[in-house]
Amino acid sequence: MGKIELSSMIQEETIHQLVTQNSSPSSTSNIDVIFVPDRDPFLNFDHTSELSLDDKSKIYRSLVALVKEGYHFDNALEDKTVHFLKNLAPSWYNRQFTATLVTGLVPSSSDSPSDFVESVLTLLTSPHSTVVAAALSFLNTIVNFSVPAVKLLFVKSDLITSVLTIVQPHTLPIAGNEEILDKLIAIVSSLAYLIDPSFLRKLRITAAVEKSSHREVIFRKVVVPSYQYVTFLISNRHVLNRHLFGSFMDELNTFLQISPFHRPMLEFVLASPIVLVFSSCLSSLGNRDFLHSLLRNIEYSIRQWKPEDGEVVHSRKRMMQALFSEGFEDTLEQMLLHGEDGTFRNYVVTDCRSIFQLMGKNVTRM
């Protein structure tokens, strides 16, 4: 663990220096070359008009330039930013359109999303929380609607470390920043999930060495850098609103789900507070729809672990033992018992029974 933490600290410090340099007026980074500080396209565009991709690119780059130079955004300009970025993001699951945005909004000579990432990082330096939230929402949509290969490029560009270094979510008050915190959870979870076997199949990664190497990249560039944020959420779990608490639980479950597929990830999670709080949080999840979704994801996790090789099976057993020691089995049993008096809907009871059966437990009394 010492080497991992040291590596993460060095990586975060490097990214912090780069971000600081890029925000300096005398910076000669790529972002100064890409964005010509022309205010007119964003300040004067009519949001009711039809815009080509070239128009959107000019307006977007103008917005980034305004943020970079510290232009004052009044309430009207903040609202305009939110409206523009919301309409700019794909409104449906269209991978081709998403890929076009990543490469077309900030034209570059390469297929790498690095210039696009730099543009979003600049938007995140805005002192206005509404602009930051809109930028994160836009980025979350892009990340989630991207094909696995593009997601992997985002990972390799150190997106998570860069975003968390700029936003510093562990320093934000919970109240008033729920949207920012929620979108960060979604982005981290989406990229961390690239460890899952389903994504390796989509990426056509089949050799054992390649699988291990791929998972190590996700672990070091997504999971480790996000640890401080995850522990911040764990420490503040009692004051999260209902929606944010549901997102938080999904993130914890994602970490639990992917950990048996990578030994360092497993050791990392087992040594963290994640296992310790998961069962107690599960029992206090008041929203039954969230609970149903989470239980279905847990069931899916167990099904995913079963057909894997001996090491994953061993890791799965260690994970389940750790969960059992922290009350996971007792929590499921209480849900089954409450099902008798109608406290839980039938589908929650069905989910619990299915999980028990997958674990080899006898639940015929229900």
Backbone torsions as a table, in degrees:
resi	resn	phi	psi	omega
1	MET	NA	-32.5	-179.3
2	GLY	-60.5	-43.6	-179.6
3	LYS	-65.2	-38.5	-179.6
4	ILE	-64.0	-47.5	-179.1
5	GLU	-63.1	-41.3	179.7
6	LEU	-63.8	-43.7	178.9
7	SER	-60.6	-42.8	179.5
8	SER	-63.3	-42.5	-179.5
9	MET	-62.9	-43.0	179.2
10	ILE	-63.3	-43.3	-178.9
11	GLN	-63.5	-44.7	-178.9
12	GLU	-64.3	-39.3	179.4
13	GLU	-64.6	-40.1	177.9
14	THR	-61.8	-46.7	179.4
15	ILE	-63.0	-41.1	179.9
16	HIS	-59.7	-41.9	178.9
17	GLN	-63.6	-41.1	180.0
18	LEU	-64.8	-43.3	179.2
19	VAL	-63.2	-42.3	178.7
20	THR	-61.2	-42.4	178.6
21	GLN	-63.9	-41.6	-177.4
22	ASN	-68.0	-26.1	-179.5
23	SER	-86.1	-4.7	-178.8
24	SER	-80.7	139.8	178.6
25	PRO	-58.0	-27.5	-176.9
26	SER	-93.5	8.4	-176.3
27	SER	-63.3	144.1	175.7
28	THR	-116.5	28.4	-179.5
29	SER	-69.8	172.4	-179.6
30	ASN	-58.4	-32.1	-175.0
31	ILE	-65.7	-28.7	176.2
32	ASP	-69.2	-31.2	-179.9
33	VAL	-76.5	-38.4	-174.8
34	ILE	-71.5	-45.0	-170.8
35	PHE	-103.0	109.1	173.7
36	VAL	-82.4	123.8	-173.2
37	PRO	-70.9	70.5	177.2
38	ASP	-102.2	111.2	-174.0
39	ARG	-75.7	-28.0	-167.1
40	ASP	-58.2	-46.5	-175.0
41	PRO	-54.6	-45.6	-179.5
42	PHE	-77.9	-41.9	-175.6
43	LEU	-65.2	-28.4	-171.3
44	ASN	-112.7	-1.0	-175.2
45	PHE	-71.7	150.6	179.1
46	ASP	-99.7	114.0	-174.1
47	HIS	-70.3	-9.4	179.1
48	THR	-89.7	-9.1	-176.9
49	SER	-87.2	157.0	175.9
50	GLU	-75.5	132.4	-176.0
51	LEU	-120.7	134.7	173.1
52	SER	-79.8	170.5	176.8
53	LEU	-61.8	-36.6	178.4
54	ASP	-64.2	-40.4	176.9
55	ASP	-61.9	-46.8	-179.3
56	LYS	-61.7	-38.2	179.1
57	SER	-62.9	-45.6	179.9
58	LYS	-63.2	-42.6	-179.6
59	ILE	-66.7	-43.3	-179.4
60	TYR	-63.1	-46.2	-179.6
61	ARG	-65.9	-32.0	175.3
62	SER	-66.1	-42.3	176.9
63	LEU	-60.3	-45.8	179.8
64	VAL	-61.6	-41.0	179.6
65	ALA	-63.6	-39.7	178.6
66	LEU	-62.7	-44.2	178.7
67	VAL	-64.7	-41.2	-177.4
68	LYS	-63.2	-38.0	-178.0
69	GLU	-85.8	0.5	177.1
70	GLY	78.2	27.7	179.6
71	TYR	-61.1	139.3	-178.9
72	HIS	-72.5	124.1	177.8
73	PHE	-103.5	114.6	172.1
74	ASP	-83.1	-178.3	-176.2
75	ASN	-59.9	-38.7	-179.0
76	ALA	-65.3	-39.6	-178.6
77	LEU	-73.3	-33.8	174.5
78	GLU	-63.0	-45.3	178.8
79	ASP	-62.1	-37.7	179.3
80	LYS	-64.3	-39.8	178.4
81	THR	-63.5	-47.0	179.6
82	VAL	-59.6	-45.0	-179.1
83	HIS	-63.8	-43.8	-177.7
84	PHE	-64.9	-48.4	-177.6
85	LEU	-67.4	-34.4	177.8
86	LYS	-65.0	-43.1	179.7
87	ASN	-75.8	-23.6	179.5
88	LEU	-73.1	-34.5	-178.2
89	ALA	-68.1	148.3	176.6
90	PRO	-59.5	134.8	-179.7
91	SER	-98.6	3.2	176.2
92	TRP	-148.5	169.4	-176.0
93	TYR	-78.9	84.6	-177.6
94	ASN	-123.0	95.7	-175.4
95	ARG	-64.4	-36.9	-178.4
96	GLN	-66.1	-43.6	179.1
97	PHE	-64.8	-39.4	178.5
98	THR	-62.2	-45.5	178.5
99	ALA	-61.5	-36.6	178.6
100	THR	-64.4	-39.9	178.1
101	LEU	-64.4	-44.0	-177.5
102	VAL	-60.3	-39.6	-177.4
103	THR	-94.9	-21.2	-173.5
104	GLY	-98.1	-25.3	-179.2
105	LEU	-66.8	-39.7	178.7
106	VAL	-124.6	82.8	-173.7
107	PRO	-56.1	135.9	177.1
108	SER	-142.3	169.8	-177.0
109	SER	-84.1	-7.8	-178.4
110	SER	-116.5	168.7	176.9
111	ASP	-88.8	1.5	-179.5
112	SER	-72.5	144.6	177.4
113	PRO	-84.7	14.3	-172.5
114	SER	-61.4	-39.3	179.7
115	ASP	-67.2	-39.6	176.1
116	PHE	-62.8	-44.4	178.8
117	VAL	-59.8	-44.4	179.4
118	GLU	-59.3	-38.2	-179.6
119	SER	-65.5	-42.7	179.2
120	VAL	-66.4	-40.1	178.3
121	LEU	-59.8	-36.8	176.9
122	THR	-64.1	-44.2	178.2
123	LEU	-59.8	-33.7	-179.0
124	LEU	-71.5	-14.3	177.0
125	THR	-82.0	-2.1	178.8
126	SER	-59.9	140.8	177.2
127	PRO	-77.4	-4.3	-177.3
128	HIS	-97.5	118.8	-176.7
129	SER	-62.1	-30.5	179.0
130	THR	-66.2	-37.0	178.1
131	VAL	-69.6	-42.9	178.2
132	VAL	-60.7	-45.5	-179.8
133	ALA	-62.9	-40.8	179.4
134	ALA	-65.9	-39.7	179.1
135	ALA	-65.9	-40.8	178.5
136	LEU	-67.4	-37.9	177.0
137	SER	-63.8	-42.1	177.1
138	PHE	-62.5	-47.0	179.7
139	LEU	-63.1	-40.9	179.8
140	ASN	-60.5	-43.0	178.5
141	THR	-62.9	-44.2	179.6
142	ILE	-62.0	-47.4	-178.8
143	VAL	-61.4	-47.0	-175.6
144	ASN	-69.9	-30.0	-178.4
145	PHE	-92.5	2.2	179.9
146	SER	-83.9	152.4	174.9
147	VAL	-69.0	157.7	-177.7
148	PRO	-53.6	-37.6	-178.6
149	ALA	-63.3	-38.3	177.8
150	VAL	-71.7	-38.7	175.6
151	LYS	-57.7	-41.1	180.0
152	LEU	-65.3	-35.5	175.6
153	LEU	-64.6	-38.3	175.3
154	PHE	-60.3	-43.1	179.1
155	VAL	-60.1	-49.6	-176.2
156	LYS	-66.9	-19.8	177.0
157	SER	-83.5	7.0	-179.8
158	ASP	62.1	37.2	-178.6
159	LEU	-57.8	-47.3	-175.0
160	ILE	-63.6	-48.3	179.3
161	THR	-59.3	-43.7	-177.8
162	SER	-64.3	-47.2	-178.5
163	VAL	-63.4	-46.8	-178.0
164	LEU	-67.9	-31.8	177.9
165	THR	-66.7	-38.2	-179.2
166	ILE	-76.8	-48.2	-174.2
167	VAL	-75.0	-33.4	-179.1
168	GLN	51.4	58.9	-173.3
169	PRO	-62.1	-27.8	-178.9
170	HIS	-70.4	-8.5	177.6
171	THR	-101.0	-5.5	-175.6
172	LEU	-86.8	143.5	169.9
173	PRO	-67.8	144.6	-179.1
174	ILE	-63.5	-51.5	-177.7
175	ALA	-62.4	128.1	178.8
176	GLY	90.3	-11.8	-179.7
177	ASN	-121.1	21.1	-176.6
178	GLU	-59.4	-40.5	-178.2
179	GLU	-65.6	-41.9	178.0
180	ILE	-61.2	-48.0	-178.8
181	LEU	-63.7	-39.3	-179.0
182	ASP	-65.3	-45.1	-178.5
183	LYS	-67.4	-34.3	176.6
184	LEU	-64.2	-41.3	176.4
185	ILE	-58.5	-46.7	-176.8
186	ALA	-63.1	-41.1	-179.0
187	ILE	-67.2	-45.5	179.0
188	VAL	-61.1	-47.1	-177.4
189	SER	-62.7	-42.0	-178.6
190	SER	-61.3	-42.0	-178.5
191	LEU	-80.4	-33.8	177.0
192	ALA	-63.4	-31.5	-176.6
193	TYR	-68.1	-8.9	176.5
194	LEU	-64.4	-11.8	174.8
195	ILE	-70.8	-28.0	-174.3
196	ASP	-59.0	143.1	-178.9
197	PRO	-56.2	-31.4	-178.9
198	SER	-61.7	-36.0	179.1
199	PHE	-77.0	-32.5	175.8
200	LEU	-63.0	-37.7	176.8
201	ARG	-64.7	-41.6	179.2
202	LYS	-65.7	-32.1	178.6
203	LEU	-85.9	-1.7	179.8
204	ARG	59.0	39.1	174.9
205	ILE	-97.5	110.4	-173.2
206	THR	-119.7	-33.3	-178.2
207	ALA	-69.2	143.1	-176.9
208	ALA	-58.6	-41.7	-179.3
209	VAL	-64.9	-41.2	179.5
210	GLU	-66.4	-39.5	177.7
211	LYS	-60.5	-46.6	-179.1
212	SER	-63.0	-43.3	-180.0
213	SER	-63.9	-43.8	179.3
214	HIS	-60.5	-47.3	-177.3
215	ARG	-67.3	-32.0	176.7
216	GLU	-65.4	-38.2	177.7
217	VAL	-62.1	-47.0	-179.9
218	ILE	-63.4	-41.6	-178.9
219	PHE	-60.8	-49.0	-174.7
220	ARG	-77.0	-29.5	-174.6
221	LYS	-101.5	-9.0	178.3
222	VAL	-123.3	-56.2	-172.4
223	VAL	-69.6	-53.1	-177.1
224	VAL	-61.4	-47.6	-180.0
225	PRO	-63.7	-25.2	-177.4
226	SER	-88.8	-1.2	-173.7
227	TYR	-61.0	-42.8	-179.7
228	GLN	-61.3	-39.3	178.6
229	TYR	-67.0	-41.8	179.6
230	VAL	-62.7	-44.6	-179.9
231	THR	-68.3	-30.2	174.2
232	PHE	-62.3	-45.1	178.7
233	LEU	-65.0	-39.8	178.1
234	ILE	-61.1	-43.9	-179.2
235	SER	-65.4	-28.6	-176.6
236	ASN	-108.7	18.5	-173.9
237	ARG	-60.8	-27.5	-176.1
238	HIS	-75.6	-13.4	-178.9
239	VAL	-112.8	7.5	177.6
240	LEU	-76.0	139.7	176.1
241	ASN	-71.0	172.7	-170.3
242	ARG	-59.2	-45.4	-178.8
243	HIS	-66.5	-45.8	-178.5
244	LEU	-65.4	-35.4	177.6
245	PHE	-64.8	-39.5	176.7
246	GLY	-63.5	-42.1	177.2
247	SER	-64.1	-41.1	177.8
248	PHE	-59.6	-43.1	178.9
249	MET	-65.9	-38.2	176.3
250	ASP	-60.8	-39.1	179.6
251	GLU	-66.8	-44.9	177.2
252	LEU	-59.0	-43.1	180.0
253	ASN	-64.9	-35.7	176.7
254	THR	-60.6	-45.6	179.5
255	PHE	-63.2	-41.4	177.7
256	LEU	-65.0	-40.3	-175.7
257	GLN	-65.0	-41.7	-173.9
258	ILE	-87.6	-15.7	-172.0
259	SER	-62.3	-36.3	-179.2
260	PRO	-66.5	-13.7	-177.4
261	PHE	-85.5	-6.4	-178.1
262	HIS	-147.0	115.8	-172.6
263	ARG	-56.8	-48.0	178.1
264	PRO	-59.6	-35.6	177.6
265	MET	-64.7	-42.4	178.7
266	LEU	-60.3	-49.1	-179.3
267	GLU	-62.1	-37.5	179.7
268	PHE	-62.4	-47.6	-177.9
269	VAL	-69.2	-42.6	-179.0
270	LEU	-63.7	-29.9	179.5
271	ALA	-85.4	-7.0	-177.5
272	SER	-93.5	173.2	176.6
273	PRO	-77.5	-1.2	-172.9
274	ILE	-58.4	-52.1	-179.6
275	VAL	-63.8	-38.1	-176.5
276	LEU	-58.8	-41.3	-173.0
277	VAL	-99.1	-11.3	-170.1
278	PHE	-60.0	-49.6	-175.5
279	SER	-65.0	-42.5	179.7
280	SER	-65.3	-37.4	177.1
281	CYS	-67.5	-38.0	179.4
282	LEU	-61.3	-41.9	-178.5
283	SER	-70.2	-21.0	-178.6
284	SER	-102.2	7.9	-180.0
285	LEU	-74.4	100.0	-172.4
286	GLY	-71.5	-30.7	-177.4
287	ASN	-78.0	113.9	-174.8
288	ARG	-67.2	-31.2	177.8
289	ASP	-67.6	-41.7	175.1
290	PHE	-60.7	-43.2	-178.6
291	LEU	-62.1	-44.4	178.7
292	HIS	-60.0	-46.4	179.6
293	SER	-61.2	-42.7	-178.2
294	LEU	-67.0	-43.4	179.0
295	LEU	-63.4	-36.9	176.7
296	ARG	-64.7	-37.4	177.2
297	ASN	-67.2	-38.0	176.6
298	ILE	-63.3	-44.3	177.9
299	GLU	-59.4	-43.5	178.8
300	TYR	-61.5	-40.1	-179.6
301	SER	-58.7	-48.3	-177.6
302	ILE	-63.5	-38.7	178.0
303	ARG	-65.1	-37.0	179.7
304	GLN	-67.3	-35.7	-177.6
305	TRP	-70.5	-33.9	-169.5
306	LYS	-60.0	-44.9	-175.8
307	PRO	-80.6	0.4	-175.7
308	GLU	-77.8	176.7	-175.7
309	ASP	-74.7	-179.7	-173.3
310	GLY	-58.3	-38.7	-177.4
311	GLU	-66.1	-40.2	178.7
312	VAL	-67.1	-39.4	177.5
313	VAL	-60.5	-44.0	178.1
314	HIS	-62.7	-43.3	179.2
315	SER	-64.9	-38.8	177.7
316	ARG	-60.3	-44.3	180.0
317	LYS	-62.5	-41.0	177.9
318	ARG	-63.0	-41.5	179.4
319	MET	-64.3	-45.7	-179.3
320	MET	-65.1	-39.2	177.6
321	GLN	-61.7	-40.9	178.6
322	ALA	-64.9	-41.3	178.2
323	LEU	-65.5	-42.8	179.0
324	PHE	-60.7	-40.8	-178.4
325	SER	-65.3	-20.7	179.4
326	GLU	-104.3	15.9	170.1
327	GLY	95.5	12.5	-177.7
328	PHE	-62.4	-46.3	-179.0
329	GLU	-63.3	-42.4	179.0
330	ASP	-61.9	-38.5	179.5
331	THR	-62.9	-45.1	178.1
332	LEU	-62.9	-40.7	179.8
333	GLU	-62.9	-38.9	178.1
334	GLN	-65.5	-37.0	177.4
335	MET	-64.6	-38.8	177.2
336	LEU	-65.0	-42.6	179.7
337	LEU	-64.6	-41.2	179.3
338	HIS	-67.8	-21.7	177.6
339	GLY	-63.5	-25.0	-180.0
340	GLU	-67.3	-32.5	-178.1
341	ASP	-101.4	11.8	174.3
342	GLY	80.6	8.7	178.7
343	THR	-63.0	-37.9	178.2
344	PHE	-107.5	147.6	175.5
345	ARG	-70.0	160.7	-175.1
346	ASN	-58.1	-35.3	-175.7
347	TYR	-68.7	-28.6	176.1
348	VAL	-68.2	-42.1	177.3
349	VAL	-62.1	-43.0	178.8
350	THR	-61.3	-40.6	178.3
351	ASP	-61.4	-45.4	-179.4
352	CYS	-62.4	-43.4	179.9
353	ARG	-62.0	-42.5	-179.4
354	SER	-62.7	-41.7	179.2
355	ILE	-64.1	-44.6	178.2
356	PHE	-59.5	-42.7	-178.9
357	GLN	-65.1	-39.2	177.3
358	LEU	-65.0	-28.7	178.8
359	MET	-86.4	0.0	178.7
360	GLY	81.7	20.9	-179.6
361	LYS	-93.6	147.4	179.4
362	ASN	-87.7	116.7	-178.7
363	VAL	-124.1	29.0	-175.4
364	THR	-65.7	-23.3	179.8
365	ARG	-62.0	-21.9	177.6
366	MET	-94.9	NA	NA
